[in-house]
Amino acid sequence: MTATTPSTSTAAVRDGEAPASGPGRRRTPRKRTARQRELGACGALMTPFFLLLLTVFLIPVGGAVYLSFFSQDQPGLGFGPERTVFAGFRSYEAVLSDPTFLSSLATTGLYCLIYIPLIAVLALAIALLLDSGAAKLRRTAQLSLFLPHAVPGIIAAIIWLYLYTPGLSPVVDLLNKGDIDINFLGVNTVLPSIVNIAVWSNLGYNVVIFYAALQAVPREVLEASVVDGAGPVRTALQVKVPLVRPSAVMVVMFTLIWSLQLFTEPMLLSQSTRVVDSRFTPNMYIYDAAFTRANYGLAAAASVILLVIIIALSYAVSRWSNRANTPEEAAQ
Amino acid sequence: MHGRHRRRSLLAALAALPLGGAAATACSSGGGPDRAQARGGPARITFWSALRGSQEVVDAFNKSQDRVRVDFEQIPGGQQGGYAKLRNAARAGNAPDVATVEYPQVPGFAIDGVLRDLTPLISDRLRKAVLPAAFALTTFEKRTYSVPLDIEPMMLFYRRDLFRKHGIDLPRTWAEFEDAARTVRRKAPGKRLTTFPSDGGSRLAGFAWQANGQWFDTRNGAWEVSLADGPTRKVIAYWQRLVDEDLAFQNPIDTPVGVAQIAKSQVFTKMSGAWDAGGIMGSQPGQKGKWGVAPSPRWDAGNRQVGTHGGSTFAITKDSRNTEAAMEFIEWQVSHPDSLRARLSSGISSMYPAVAGLVPVARKAFDSGYYSGQDIYTLFEKEAEHVSDQWVWGPRMTSTVRTIEDGLARVEGGHGTILGAVEEAQRSTLSDLKSLGLATREG
């Protein structure tokens, strides 16, 4: 059926149509076939994406929105028979007036404020070092940085939990011997401890993103800066960094989205420190509402609120980066 | 990266989900007693419980008659996944015929439709046998949702030897208790009279109960929530003072840390329900003969009122198709002397039965050697009479108690106050109940 050469296509047409139809009419069906094939290919390639989008995103989101607005109510004290009613914004009001949800948002906010700048700056600094050629054993360094990312989050949390737990941890033991008494799982230290796990897991991944972007910086730009008398530090900060800004935006956005969905690490730490409670982050709040409180309306409303916050913040980051880019491009 | 992490958290969430395994075994019930008897075989019912000694009770019941055969499954304790398991089974439509539910969780499971209204099934004999204050806790809008097994007045367990050594008299009021705490701190450095339990949401409820607190009130046709009412504030101010003036330790007590404090004789007392007489025997076998049991201190010597701590009930779930057989088993379990003997034979237990007629049986079955022969059941009996009946548990008690304890954990770490923890639980509970569509009122 492939119509790659005129001869085969003519043959195909000859099979299907009367030979007297002429060249003009011959071209039309050929064009349609190509277009159909293009559409078919488009369809075949896009269908899996849309199918997945529909089944694992749109339908669940729709379900959550439905659950957040409709409820199985019983009148009065609740001991009567259930009936489904439109609950309006009741669940949303309940979530937003729940101090434990608000404090989970505050915790996550604080986490983002510590974690995002830390990982972005660290990853960029390490990528610049690798790119500058100052670092020896570049390959080994890259591999050892990236390896922790291959460890699943739950395993990472278990490893670090072991290192944090007093009585088990050789690190805490060693510090105690040096007369340094530190509780990694205390009220004030537990958030930095979680940040530490996240940095350990994700640093290498972000270094790779920055490193790839740095490799793509045109060599003649760097040569020009050397000719203009810029030292390696100045080249790095004033030439390379502005050129990898799009990667920085990407890293910040992905990290932000991931941070707002923080779940695995604190969930595991909550097993061994009571400072990490069952509603430590919004995702944990949602889990607790659905599975220990059996309050699906509340869980759904909290999920929708979290989704809206994530979308809004991601949008804000991309708007901010666009705006920041524009004057520069205009200047160029 | 984003997608990968999302998948990761999802996997973790799935892994953390209590598996609804063993649900399949719950399907074996079915067929009414009449049908079963027509076939000539016994009616089969399923029973889930986390209570120790349940297997012995079930064996004794199965041996005692051939009309009903009980298939028992030991499940984890409520907070360790037992309640989640029951809830999931109910959602899947294969909950067991009979399940053990502790008092605080009864209204929640009843509202969610997991428990059946047992009012028409409860015989007059059973109704009369069980302490009215116990039935009051499982009855809402004149419908009874479960049958109490035990009622556990809050008691003061104390180290007789240490009290004598330091010349401390048994405190009868909370004021005397505070004086004793000062004495211990003065005379025994590094030791304290007691511990304010930062894992003790349900103990705090018991203290509030005694002081005439009313965390939940349903008298006006709505859930009136007032966790920080006047009496509770009095209780909280008392414990906050003990903690602030370093008269009491502040840490979780039902944990290895708490058990170790008692083992090392760093703490002189423990406040718990009557059942914990057995608990202490089990966890501190080396301190035999050193412990005594006393009534909980009172707010004023004239008012004998006391709260409870712990206690279980038996309920029939909505999925039971054999409610009469299930009720026969429950009635036998809570009121037959052989049942109590079987339960106590399994090891060390000191539960105080809600059926008053069983107290002599318990007294006889319990070996009081650990308490130097003290007649603790007579003491329990006197205290149980003073359990005040105004108390109502709320519809999401697990979560209310846990929110309090989350706050207390922060108080222990130096952040906030006990009152702050309770006030946060108040607001959080109200959010929860409103979202469930229940009629609520802030007290």
Interface residues (C-beta under 8 A of the other chain):
Chain A: S71 Q72 D73 Q74 P75 G76 L77 G78 F79 E82 V85 A87 R90 S91 E93 A94 V95 S97 D98 P99 T100 F101 P152 G153 I154 G186 V187 N202 Y205 F254 I257 W258 Q261 F263 T264 M267 L268 R274 V275 D277 S278 R279 N283 Y287 D288 A289 F291 T292 R293 A294 N295 G297 L298 A301
Chain B: M1 H2 H5 R6 R8 S9 L11 A12 A13 A15 A16 L17 P18 A84 R87 G108 A110 I111 D112 G113 F140 E141 R143 S198 D199 T218 G221 A222 W223 P252 P395 R396 T398 S399 R402 T403 E405 D406 A409 R410 E412 G413 G414 H415 E424 R427 S428 L430 S431 D432 K434 S435 L436 G437 L438 A439
